[in-house]
Amino acid sequence: MKFTVSTKPLKEGLNLCIINANVSKYYSKSQLVQVTASSDTLRINHAANSILSEVRLKGMGDGESSILIDSLQLKQLVSTITVSQIEFEFTENTLVLHAGKSTFSLPKKLDASEVQLLLPKTITENDLISASEITKSDWKFIKEYQMYAKADSDSTVNPIYTYIWVGENGDVLVGDYVNSIFTHSTFSKLGKTCLLTDTVVNLFNILPDGSKLILNQNSYSILLSADSYEYVSEFMPMYESDEVGDYNSEIIIGMMDFDETEAAKVSVSEINTVLNQSVLLSSNKDPQIICTFEKNQITFKNSNLNCAVQTEGGSSIAYTLIFRSALLKSVVTNCPESMVSISPTFNGDEVVGITVSSGSLTVVLAGVE
């Protein structure tokens, strides 16, 4: 059985359907893609953690067939093809791609008669009535300035922090309980409180402008209709529960309240310079550093270094905290602006960390005990 399709929309569809960052050995299905052909439609299906994706392309076929092959192998191969059309030839154990005078063979991974990837929810005209347009810049901000703080995906200590928490009022929290770091913005427009995997954030960041978001009963659908293809995906958020855990969002957001009059405004580059010097002078790649915050000054000190950075304002009462240099550096380097405001974070009357504010981003980082 053979099917002919235009190369350009095929490339665009594969880029949407198969996101490199979402293909993982920890989610084996993501390593597969199902290619199904009929007389006039080529359907490509992919599954990642919490996401089902599908792209449909028009073309010409002479029958019906389906095959499961390596997802990245197909995407990467097609990206190298420059001719205007590709012919898919379905054989018993191989998908053969004919491109001009070239021929490429992709081996079958699983038998499509025995294994079928789940399909995303079919979107109806009624669903589109309530659809909203995705603001890609919001998710770009979250990816660039918050995702670094997320707990490792294989973390077994409070695994709820391997998710991104979003609130019905727009709050977005990404953090790590073990390292006592949490980031906050207000860029979610999902309209409900739920937990997202990093794969969903990756998805939002590759979507073209004009993509539509639809709220289902227990999931969300995304639709993009282009001239030469249609893309549909469905992602399933998690929710706080006895089994999943409680993100403690109210407590975390409450810790980020700070008094502007106690904030020290300081240059990101000046702090980075000191932290780089600390690493340079230490045999430890992640040395601890003692930070003393006073009015108009922050002093950074360890066995190899004693530096003062001037600030604009600051706490009326001096306080000292110990931080891991690498973690403190990750906070300041992932701020969207060149200047940040640093304020003390309290637990009762005790200063236990700092709150760093930079534009639309707020970060709380606890000191090392």
Sequence and secondary structure as in RCSB ss.txt:
>XXXX:A:sequence
MKFTVSTKPLKEGLNLCIINANVSKYYSKSQLVQVTASSDTLRINHAANSILSEVRLKGMGDGESSILIDSLQLK
QLVSTITVSQIEFEFTENTLVLHAGKSTFSLPKKLDASEVQLLLPKTITENDLISASEITKSDWKFIKEYQMYAK
ADSDSTVNPIYTYIWVGENGDVLVGDYVNSIFTHSTFSKLGKTCLLTDTVVNLFNILPDGSKLILNQNSYSILLS
ADSYEYVSEFMPMYESDEVGDYNSEIIIGMMDFDETEAAKVSVSEINTVLNQSVLLSSNKDPQIICTFEKNQITF
KNSNLNCAVQTEGGSSIAYTLIFRSALLKSVVTNCPESMVSISPTFNGDEVVGITVSSGSLTVVLAGVE
>XXXX:A:secstr
 EEEEEHHHHHHHHHHH  GGG BTTBGGGGEEEEEE SSEEEEEEEETTEEEEEEEE EESS EEEEEEHHHHH
HHHHT  SSEEEEEE SSEEEEEETTEEEEEE  B TTT          HHHHHT EE  HHHHHHHHHHTGGGS
  TT  SSGGGGSEEE TTS EEEEETTTTEEEEE    S S EEE HHHHHHHHH  TT EEEE SSSEEEEEE
 SSEEEEEEE  B  BTTTB   HHHHHHHT   GGG EEEEHHHHHHHHHHHHHT SSSS EEEEEEETTEEEE
EETTEEEEEE BS  SS EEEEEEHHHHHHHHHT SSSEEEEEEEEETTEEEEEEEEETTEEEEEE   
